């Protein structure tokens, strides 16, 4: 793991404990996740116990302690999405990608996550891929969307 970039991030941020979250965001942006080695480095740099850094990294959903795929697929399972068919959407993603929620495909192309609510209930069921919301989803639309993302077809992704 290249640590010179880590040192640069640590040097360019403040040294107060409240700066830790920003450092973790920068490090995750650089590496895609927060391996233990980076958490230890942050702990040393800020002179705080490792458990405190781990607590922050594991509390916020934005952080990942495991490598994620290039594409993040999030299925909303909130009440409004649930009654509109979200469980079918989740089943479709699981079948298409052969992963369970919280897992990453073997080729590290996709990571599947679920959330309890995305706050866009009128558009449910909702699937978010790489931060882009796709509402009123159906299994067929979802198959096409996942195929387009897999194939890199941005025109199809934008239209679904």
C-alpha positions, 0 to 999 in steps of 0.5 A: 500500500502506497503510504506517501499519499496517506502522509500527504492527507494527514499533513494537509488536515487539521490535528484535532480529533474532530478532523478524523472524519475528514481524514477517513473520507479522504483515505477511503476516497484514495483506497476505496475502503479503510484497511486496518493499516490506515486506521492504525496510521490515523490513530497514531497521527491523531494520538487517539486510541485505535478503538476510537478511530475504528468506532468512527469508521464502523459507525458511519455507513459511508465508510467501508472496512472491506474492499468495495466493488467499482460499482455500488448498488444500493436497494432501498427496503423502506416501507414505501419501497417494500410495498411497491416491490423492493424485495423483488428488486433485491432478489433480482440483484442477488440473482444477477450478481450472485452476491448477498447484501454486504458482499462484493462480487469476486471480480470486485465489479459490484458491491450490494448494499441495502438501506432502510430508507433513501428519502425518495419514497414517491419514486419507489422501489428505488435502486441507486447505482454509483449514487444515481437514483433509479426510481419506479424500478421493475425486475426487467428495468433492473436487469437492463440497468445492471447489464448496461452498467456491467457493459459500460453503456452510459446512455442506457444507464441514464435512460433507465 
